C-alpha cells in the first residue's frame, strides 16, 4: 500500500514540477481544459468542471489500486489496473456524449417540424422557437424555455440564439440555429420551404447514420471483447501466488506494461479504423 501511495505521490510531484518549468504548458493546459469542458457540455454534464473530472479519474485509480493490491498483493498488477481505472470516467463521458448526440439527432427533425408549423400558423421566428419549450421534445424543452425567457428579457435575437447554441452544445443544433439566423436576417417568404428541406435532410442523415452504426456495432463489440479478454485472464491468474510472484519481477512488470501499451494502441487503432465521420461544432 505504501508503494502505491508513494508512486502516486511521486507522479503528482512530477506533474507539479513540469507545470512550473514548462513555458508552453499553460497554453496546452488551457486548450485541453477547453476541449474537456466542451465534451462535458456535449455529454449533458455542464455542471461538472474539467478539474472535477480529473479528480474523479484520480479517485478511481486510487480505489482500483487499493482494491487490487488488497486482493492480489502485487504492486505491478495494481498499477496496471489503476491506469485502466483512471480512464473509466473519461470513457463514460465519451459514451454519454455520443449517446446524447445520437438522441438529439433523432429529435431535431421533430423540432424543425414544430418550427415549420408555428411559422405557417403566423408566429414570428422567435415566438416559434419559444413555443418549442412548451410543445417540443421533452429532452430539449428546457434549453428553448431559457431561450424564450432570455429573448423576452433582452430582445436581442442573435445573442439569445448564441446562448441557445451554447446550451445545446450540439453540431446539428449549430447548423439549425445558423440556418434560422440567416433566414431571419435575409427575410423573404421561403422560410417554410427552408425548414421543410432542412427537416428532410436531417431525417435522411439520422437514418443513414443509424444504419451504419447498427452494422458497425457487432464488429466494435467483438473488438472490445478481444482487448478485454487477456486482462480478464490476468485477474483469474492473479489468484495464484506463483503468478503474482512472476509479475512482480522486472521482466513480469515489463510484460505487463508492454501488454497494456499494445492493448491501448490496438483499441485506439480499432476506433480510428471503424469510426464514422463525426460532426464537429464548426458554426459556434
C-alpha positions as CSV (number, residue, x, y, z in Angstrom):
1,X,0.0,0.0,0.0
2,X,2.8,2.4,0.9
3,X,4.5,1.7,-2.5
4,X,1.3,2.7,-4.4
5,X,0.8,5.9,-2.3
6,X,4.4,6.7,-3.0
7,X,4.0,6.1,-6.7
8,X,1.0,8.4,-7.0
9,X,2.7,11.0,-4.8
10,X,5.8,11.0,-7.0
11,X,3.7,11.3,-10.1
12,X,1.9,14.3,-8.6
13,X,5.2,16.0,-7.7
14,X,6.5,15.3,-11.2
15,X,3.4,16.9,-12.8
16,X,3.7,19.9,-10.5
17,X,7.4,20.3,-11.4
18,X,6.6,20.1,-15.1
19,X,3.9,22.7,-14.6
20,X,6.3,25.2,-13.2
21,X,9.2,24.5,-15.6
22,X,7.5,24.2,-19.0
23,X,6.7,27.6,-20.5
24,X,4.3,26.2,-23.2
25,X,2.3,24.1,-20.7
26,X,-0.2,26.8,-19.7
27,X,-1.4,27.2,-23.3
28,X,-1.6,23.5,-23.8
29,X,-3.4,23.1,-20.4
30,X,-5.9,25.8,-21.4
31,X,-6.7,24.2,-24.7
32,X,-7.0,20.8,-23.1
33,X,-9.4,22.2,-20.4
34,X,-11.5,24.0,-23.1
35,X,-11.7,20.7,-25.1
36,X,-12.7,18.8,-21.9
37,X,-15.3,21.4,-21.0
38,X,-16.8,21.2,-24.4
39,X,-17.0,17.4,-24.2
40,X,-18.7,17.6,-20.8
41,X,-21.2,20.1,-22.2
42,X,-21.9,17.8,-25.2
43,X,-22.4,14.9,-22.8
44,X,-25.0,16.9,-20.8
45,X,-22.6,17.3,-17.8
46,X,-22.2,21.1,-17.9
47,X,-22.3,21.2,-14.1
48,X,-19.0,19.2,-13.9
49,X,-15.7,21.0,-14.4
50,X,-12.6,19.6,-16.0
51,X,-10.9,19.7,-12.6
52,X,-13.7,17.6,-11.1
53,X,-13.4,15.1,-14.0
54,X,-9.6,14.8,-13.4
55,X,-10.2,14.4,-9.6
56,X,-12.7,11.5,-10.4
57,X,-10.1,9.8,-12.5
58,X,-7.5,10.0,-9.7
59,X,-10.0,8.7,-7.2
60,X,-10.9,5.8,-9.5
61,X,-7.2,5.0,-10.0
62,X,-6.5,5.1,-6.2
63,X,-9.6,2.9,-5.4
64,X,-8.6,0.3,-8.1
65,X,-5.0,0.2,-7.0
66,X,-6.0,-0.2,-3.4
67,X,-8.6,-3.0,-4.1
68,X,-6.2,-4.8,-6.5
69,X,-3.4,-4.6,-4.0
70,X,-5.5,-6.0,-1.2
71,X,-6.8,-8.9,-3.4
72,X,-3.5,-9.8,-5.2
73,X,-0.7,-8.3,-3.1
74,X,1.0,-7.5,-6.4
75,X,2.3,-3.9,-7.0
76,X,2.7,-4.4,-10.7
77,X,-0.8,-5.7,-11.3
78,X,-2.2,-2.9,-9.1
79,X,-0.5,-0.2,-11.0
80,X,-1.8,-1.6,-14.4
81,X,-5.4,-1.8,-13.2
82,X,-5.1,1.7,-11.6
83,X,-4.1,3.1,-15.1
84,X,-7.1,1.3,-16.6
85,X,-9.5,2.6,-13.9
86,X,-8.2,6.2,-14.4
87,X,-9.5,6.1,-18.0
88,X,-13.0,4.9,-16.9
89,X,-14.6,8.4,-16.1
90,X,-13.4,9.9,-19.4
91,X,-14.7,6.8,-21.3
92,X,-18.0,7.3,-19.6
93,X,-18.1,11.0,-20.7
94,X,-17.3,9.9,-24.3
95,X,-20.1,7.3,-24.2
96,X,-22.6,9.8,-22.7
97,X,-21.6,12.4,-25.3
98,X,-22.1,10.1,-28.2
99,X,-25.4,8.8,-26.9
100,X,-26.7,12.4,-26.3
101,X,-25.7,13.4,-29.8
102,X,-27.4,10.4,-31.3
103,X,-30.6,11.1,-29.3
104,X,-30.6,14.8,-30.3
105,X,-30.0,13.8,-33.9
106,X,-33.3,11.9,-33.8
107,X,-35.1,14.8,-32.2
108,X,-34.1,17.7,-34.4
109,X,-36.4,16.8,-37.3
110,X,-39.3,17.0,-34.9
111,X,-38.1,20.4,-33.6
112,X,-37.9,21.7,-37.2
113,X,-41.4,20.4,-37.9
114,X,-42.7,22.2,-34.9
115,X,-41.0,25.4,-36.1
116,X,-42.5,24.9,-39.6
117,X,-46.0,24.5,-38.1
118,X,-45.5,27.6,-35.9
119,X,-44.2,29.8,-38.8
120,X,-47.1,28.7,-41.1
121,X,-49.5,29.5,-38.3
122,X,-48.4,33.1,-38.3
123,X,-45.9,33.1,-35.4
124,X,-42.6,35.0,-35.7
125,X,-39.4,33.0,-35.7
126,X,-38.6,33.9,-32.0
127,X,-42.1,33.0,-31.0
128,X,-41.9,29.7,-32.8
129,X,-38.6,28.9,-31.1
130,X,-40.0,29.8,-27.7
131,X,-43.0,27.6,-28.4
132,X,-40.6,24.6,-28.6
133,X,-40.1,25.0,-24.9
134,X,-43.8,24.1,-24.4
135,X,-44.6,21.5,-27.1
136,X,-41.3,20.3,-28.4
137,X,-39.4,17.1,-27.5
138,X,-39.0,16.7,-23.7
139,X,-35.2,16.4,-23.8
140,X,-34.9,19.8,-25.4
141,X,-37.6,21.9,-23.8
142,X,-35.5,23.4,-21.1
143,X,-33.0,24.9,-23.5
144,X,-35.8,26.5,-25.6
145,X,-37.6,27.8,-22.4
146,X,-34.4,29.5,-21.4
147,X,-34.2,31.0,-24.9
148,X,-37.7,32.4,-24.6
149,X,-37.0,33.9,-21.2
150,X,-33.8,35.4,-22.4
151,X,-35.3,36.8,-25.6
152,X,-38.2,38.4,-23.7
153,X,-35.7,40.0,-21.3
154,X,-33.2,41.3,-23.8
155,X,-35.0,41.5,-27.1
156,X,-31.8,40.6,-28.9
157,X,-32.4,37.6,-31.1
158,X,-28.8,36.9,-32.2
159,X,-27.5,37.0,-28.6
160,X,-30.3,34.7,-27.4
161,X,-29.6,32.3,-30.3
162,X,-25.9,32.2,-29.4
163,X,-26.8,31.3,-25.8
164,X,-29.2,28.6,-27.1
165,X,-26.4,27.1,-29.2
166,X,-24.1,27.1,-26.1
167,X,-26.8,25.4,-24.0
168,X,-27.5,22.7,-26.6
169,X,-23.8,22.2,-27.4
170,X,-24.7,20.1,-30.5
171,X,-23.3,20.2,-34.0
172,X,-26.7,19.6,-35.6
173,X,-28.1,22.4,-33.4
174,X,-25.4,24.7,-34.6
175,X,-26.4,24.2,-38.2
176,X,-30.1,24.6,-37.4
177,X,-29.5,27.8,-35.4
178,X,-27.3,29.3,-38.1
179,X,-29.9,28.5,-40.8
180,X,-32.5,30.3,-38.7
181,X,-30.2,33.3,-38.2
182,X,-29.6,33.6,-41.9
183,X,-33.3,33.2,-42.7
184,X,-34.2,35.9,-40.2
185,X,-31.6,38.3,-41.5
186,X,-32.4,37.8,-45.2
187,X,-36.1,37.7,-44.7
188,X,-38.5,36.6,-47.5
189,X,-41.3,34.2,-47.8
190,X,-39.3,31.0,-48.3
191,X,-38.7,30.2,-44.5
192,X,-41.3,27.4,-44.5
193,X,-39.7,25.8,-47.6
194,X,-36.3,26.1,-46.0
195,X,-37.5,24.4,-42.8
196,X,-39.2,21.6,-44.7
197,X,-36.0,21.0,-46.7
198,X,-33.9,21.1,-43.5
199,X,-36.2,18.6,-41.8
200,X,-36.0,16.2,-44.7
201,X,-32.2,16.5,-44.8
202,X,-31.9,15.8,-41.0
203,X,-34.1,12.7,-41.2
204,X,-32.1,11.3,-44.1
205,X,-28.8,11.9,-42.2
206,X,-30.1,10.4,-39.0
207,X,-31.5,7.3,-40.8
208,X,-28.2,6.7,-42.7
209,X,-26.1,7.1,-39.6
210,X,-28.3,4.8,-37.6
211,X,-28.0,2.0,-40.2
212,X,-24.2,2.4,-40.3
213,X,-23.9,2.3,-36.6
214,X,-26.1,-0.8,-36.3
215,X,-23.9,-2.7,-38.8
216,X,-20.8,-1.5,-37.1
217,X,-21.8,-2.4,-33.5
218,X,-21.1,-6.1,-33.9
219,X,-17.5,-5.6,-35.0
220,X,-16.8,-3.0,-32.4
221,X,-18.2,-5.1,-29.5
222,X,-16.2,-8.1,-30.7
223,X,-13.0,-6.0,-30.8
224,X,-13.7,-4.7,-27.3
225,X,-14.0,-8.2,-26.0
226,X,-10.8,-9.2,-27.7
227,X,-9.0,-6.3,-25.9
228,X,-10.5,-7.1,-22.5
229,X,-10.0,-10.9,-22.7
230,X,-6.3,-11.0,-21.7
231,X,-6.9,-8.8,-18.7
232,X,-9.8,-11.0,-17.5
233,X,-7.4,-13.9,-17.8
234,X,-4.9,-12.0,-15.7
235,X,-7.5,-11.4,-13.0
236,X,-8.1,-15.2,-12.9
237,X,-4.4,-16.0,-12.8
238,X,-3.9,-13.4,-10.0
239,X,-5.4,-15.9,-7.5
240,X,-2.3,-18.0,-7.8
241,X,0.7,-16.9,-5.8
242,X,3.2,-18.2,-8.3
243,X,1.7,-15.9,-11.0
244,X,1.8,-12.9,-8.7
245,X,5.5,-13.5,-7.8
246,X,6.3,-13.8,-11.5
247,X,4.7,-10.5,-12.4
248,X,6.4,-8.6,-9.5
249,X,9.8,-9.3,-11.2
250,X,11.3,-6.7,-13.6
251,X,10.6,-9.0,-16.5
252,X,7.0,-9.5,-15.4
253,X,6.4,-5.8,-14.9
254,X,7.8,-5.1,-18.4
255,X,5.5,-7.7,-19.9
256,X,2.5,-6.1,-18.2
257,X,3.5,-2.6,-19.4
258,X,4.1,-3.8,-23.0
259,X,0.8,-5.7,-22.9
260,X,-1.1,-2.6,-21.6
261,X,0.5,-0.4,-24.3
262,X,-0.4,-2.9,-27.0
263,X,-4.0,-3.2,-25.7
264,X,-4.5,0.6,-25.6
265,X,-2.8,1.0,-29.0
266,X,-5.0,-1.7,-30.6
267,X,-8.1,-0.3,-29.1
268,X,-7.3,3.2,-30.3
269,X,-6.5,1.8,-33.8
270,X,-9.8,-0.1,-33.8
271,X,-11.7,3.0,-33.0
272,X,-9.9,5.0,-35.6
273,X,-10.4,2.4,-38.4
274,X,-14.0,1.8,-37.6
275,X,-15.2,5.3,-36.7
276,X,-17.8,7.1,-38.7
277,X,-17.3,10.8,-39.7
278,X,-18.1,12.8,-36.6
279,X,-20.0,16.1,-36.6
280,X,-17.9,18.9,-35.3
281,X,-19.0,22.2,-33.9
282,X,-17.7,24.5,-36.7
283,X,-20.5,27.1,-36.5
284,X,-20.2,28.2,-32.9
